[in-house]
Amino acid sequence: MRDNILKTKSFEFAIRIVTLYKYLKKEQSEYILSQQIMRSGTSVGALIREAEHAESLKDFLHKLNISLKEINETKYWLDLLLASDFITKKMFDSINKDCEELLKLLTASVKTVKSKLKT
Protein backbone atom coordinates (compact mmCIF):
# COMPACT_ATOMS: atom_id res chain seq x y z
CA MET A 1 0.00 0.00 0.00
CA ARG A 2 2.75 2.44 -0.93
CA ASP A 3 1.83 6.02 -1.74
CA ASN A 4 -1.68 5.19 -2.80
CA ILE A 5 -4.58 7.55 -3.19
CA LEU A 6 -6.27 6.46 0.05
CA LYS A 7 -3.12 7.08 2.07
CA THR A 8 -2.48 10.45 0.42
CA LYS A 9 -6.06 11.72 0.63
CA SER A 10 -6.49 10.63 4.25
CA PHE A 11 -3.30 12.49 5.21
CA GLU A 12 -4.40 15.64 3.38
CA PHE A 13 -7.81 15.33 5.05
CA ALA A 14 -6.14 15.08 8.47
CA ILE A 15 -4.29 18.32 7.77
CA ARG A 16 -7.59 20.01 6.93
CA ILE A 17 -9.11 18.65 10.14
CA VAL A 18 -6.22 20.05 12.19
CA THR A 19 -6.75 23.43 10.51
CA LEU A 20 -10.47 23.26 11.26
CA TYR A 21 -9.70 22.34 14.87
CA LYS A 22 -7.45 25.38 15.24
CA TYR A 23 -10.12 27.62 13.69
CA LEU A 24 -12.85 26.28 15.97
CA LYS A 25 -10.76 26.83 19.09
CA LYS A 26 -9.37 30.24 18.18
CA GLU A 27 -12.17 31.90 16.20
CA GLN A 28 -15.25 30.16 17.62
CA SER A 29 -14.04 29.40 21.17
CA GLU A 30 -15.42 25.90 20.69
CA TYR A 31 -13.62 23.16 22.60
CA ILE A 32 -15.78 20.05 22.83
CA LEU A 33 -16.90 19.51 19.23
CA SER A 34 -13.47 20.55 17.96
CA GLN A 35 -11.85 17.79 20.01
CA GLN A 36 -14.35 15.22 18.75
CA ILE A 37 -13.76 16.02 15.09
CA MET A 38 -10.01 16.19 15.67
CA ARG A 39 -10.00 12.65 17.09
CA SER A 40 -12.18 11.04 14.45
CA GLY A 41 -10.88 13.02 11.48
CA THR A 42 -7.21 12.36 12.13
CA SER A 43 -7.67 8.72 13.11
CA VAL A 44 -8.85 7.84 9.57
CA GLY A 45 -5.38 8.23 8.11
CA ALA A 46 -3.69 6.72 11.16
CA LEU A 47 -5.74 3.56 10.75
CA ILE A 48 -4.96 3.41 7.04
CA ARG A 49 -1.28 3.64 7.94
CA GLU A 50 -1.73 0.87 10.50
CA ALA A 51 -3.32 -1.28 7.82
CA GLU A 52 -0.07 -1.08 5.83
CA HIS A 53 1.48 -3.42 8.35
CA ALA A 54 -1.52 -5.63 9.01
CA GLU A 55 -0.72 -9.15 10.12
CA SER A 56 -3.20 -10.69 7.71
CA LEU A 57 -5.84 -9.80 5.15
CA LYS A 58 -8.46 -10.07 7.91
CA ASP A 59 -6.48 -7.65 10.07
CA PHE A 60 -6.14 -5.32 7.08
CA LEU A 61 -9.92 -5.45 6.56
CA HIS A 62 -10.54 -4.83 10.26
CA LYS A 63 -8.41 -1.67 10.23
CA LEU A 64 -10.10 -0.40 7.07
CA ASN A 65 -13.51 -1.03 8.63
CA ILE A 66 -12.57 0.97 11.71
CA SER A 67 -11.30 3.75 9.44
CA LEU A 68 -14.65 3.65 7.64
CA LYS A 69 -16.45 4.09 10.97
CA GLU A 70 -14.20 7.02 11.85
CA ILE A 71 -14.85 8.85 8.58
CA ASN A 72 -18.57 8.32 9.09
CA GLU A 73 -18.28 9.76 12.60
CA THR A 74 -16.34 12.72 11.20
CA LYS A 75 -19.19 13.31 8.75
CA TYR A 76 -21.56 13.47 11.74
CA TRP A 77 -19.42 16.10 13.48
CA LEU A 78 -19.22 18.15 10.27
CA ASP A 79 -23.00 18.03 9.93
CA LEU A 80 -23.38 19.10 13.55
CA LEU A 81 -20.87 21.94 13.20
CA LEU A 82 -22.81 23.25 10.21
CA ALA A 83 -26.21 22.86 11.86
CA SER A 84 -25.01 24.66 14.98
CA ASP A 85 -23.45 27.53 12.97
CA PHE A 86 -19.85 26.90 14.01
CA ILE A 87 -18.84 26.64 10.35
CA THR A 88 -20.25 28.27 7.25
CA LYS A 89 -21.92 26.39 4.41
CA LYS A 90 -18.93 27.20 2.21
CA MET A 91 -16.50 25.73 4.75
CA PHE A 92 -18.72 22.69 5.17
CA ASP A 93 -19.05 22.07 1.45
CA SER A 94 -15.31 22.24 0.96
CA ILE A 95 -14.29 19.79 3.66
CA ASN A 96 -17.38 17.61 3.31
CA LYS A 97 -16.45 16.96 -0.32
CA ASP A 98 -13.17 15.44 0.88
CA CYS A 99 -14.98 13.54 3.61
CA GLU A 100 -17.44 12.03 1.12
CA GLU A 101 -14.62 11.09 -1.22
CA LEU A 102 -12.78 9.25 1.56
CA LEU A 103 -16.01 7.54 2.56
CA LYS A 104 -16.47 6.26 -1.01
CA LEU A 105 -12.83 5.18 -1.35
CA LEU A 106 -12.90 3.31 1.94
CA THR A 107 -16.23 1.66 1.12
CA ALA A 108 -14.84 0.46 -2.20
CA SER A 109 -11.63 -0.77 -0.56
CA VAL A 110 -13.55 -2.70 2.09
CA LYS A 111 -15.72 -4.34 -0.59
CA THR A 112 -12.63 -5.31 -2.59
CA VAL A 113 -10.90 -6.87 0.41
CA LYS A 114 -14.08 -8.72 1.41
CA SER A 115 -14.34 -10.20 -2.08
CA LYS A 116 -10.69 -11.34 -1.86
CA LEU A 117 -11.40 -13.04 1.45
CA LYS A 118 -14.28 -15.01 -0.08
CA THR A 119 -12.08 -16.54 -2.78
C-alpha positions in Angstrom: 0.0 0.0 0.0 2.8 2.4 -0.9 1.8 6.0 -1.7 -1.7 5.2 -2.8 -4.6 7.6 -3.2 -6.3 6.5 0.1 -3.1 7.1 2.1 -2.5 10.5 0.4 -6.1 11.7 0.6 -6.5 10.6 4.2 -3.3 12.5 5.2 -4.4 15.6 3.4 -7.8 15.3 5.0 -6.1 15.1 8.5 -4.3 18.3 7.8 -7.6 20.0 6.9 -9.1 18.6 10.1 -6.2 20.0 12.2 -6.7 23.4 10.5 -10.5 23.3 11.3 -9.7 22.3 14.9 -7.4 25.4 15.2 -10.1 27.6 13.7 -12.8 26.3 16.0 -10.8 26.8 19.1 -9.4 30.2 18.2 -12.2 31.9 16.2 -15.2 30.2 17.6 -14.0 29.4 21.2 -15.4 25.9 20.7 -13.6 23.2 22.6 -15.8 20.0 22.8 -16.9 19.5 19.2 -13.5 20.5 18.0 -11.8 17.8 20.0 -14.3 15.2 18.8 -13.8 16.0 15.1 -10.0 16.2 15.7 -10.0 12.7 17.1 -12.2 11.0 14.5 -10.9 13.0 11.5 -7.2 12.4 12.1 -7.7 8.7 13.1 -8.8 7.8 9.6 -5.4 8.2 8.1 -3.7 6.7 11.2 -5.7 3.6 10.7 -5.0 3.4 7.0 -1.3 3.6 7.9 -1.7 0.9 10.5 -3.3 -1.3 7.8 -0.1 -1.1 5.8 1.5 -3.4 8.4 -1.5 -5.6 9.0 -0.7 -9.2 10.1 -3.2 -10.7 7.7 -5.8 -9.8 5.2 -8.5 -10.1 7.9 -6.5 -7.7 10.1 -6.1 -5.3 7.1 -9.9 -5.4 6.6 -10.5 -4.8 10.3 -8.4 -1.7 10.2 -10.1 -0.4 7.1 -13.5 -1.0 8.6 -12.6 1.0 11.7 -11.3 3.7 9.4 -14.7 3.7 7.6 -16.5 4.1 11.0 -14.2 7.0 11.8 -14.8 8.9 8.6 -18.6 8.3 9.1 -18.3 9.8 12.6 -16.3 12.7 11.2 -19.2 13.3 8.8 -21.6 13.5 11.7 -19.4 16.1 13.5 -19.2 18.2 10.3 -23.0 18.0 9.9 -23.4 19.1 13.5 -20.9 21.9 13.2 -22.8 23.2 10.2 -26.2 22.9 11.9 -25.0 24.7 15.0 -23.5 27.5 13.0 -19.9 26.9 14.0 -18.8 26.6 10.3 -20.3 28.3 7.2 -21.9 26.4 4.4 -18.9 27.2 2.2 -16.5 25.7 4.8 -18.7 22.7 5.2 -19.1 22.1 1.4 -15.3 22.2 1.0 -14.3 19.8 3.7 -17.4 17.6 3.3 -16.5 17.0 -0.3 -13.2 15.4 0.9 -15.0 13.5 3.6 -17.4 12.0 1.1 -14.6 11.1 -1.2 -12.8 9.3 1.6 -16.0 7.5 2.6 -16.5 6.3 -1.0 -12.8 5.2 -1.3 -12.9 3.3 1.9 -16.2 1.7 1.1 -14.8 0.5 -2.2 -11.6 -0.8 -0.6 -13.6 -2.7 2.1 -15.7 -4.3 -0.6 -12.6 -5.3 -2.6 -10.9 -6.9 0.4 -14.1 -8.7 1.4 -14.3 -10.2 -2.1 -10.7 -11.3 -1.9 -11.4 -13.0 1.4 -14.3 -15.0 -0.1 -12.1 -16.5 -2.8 
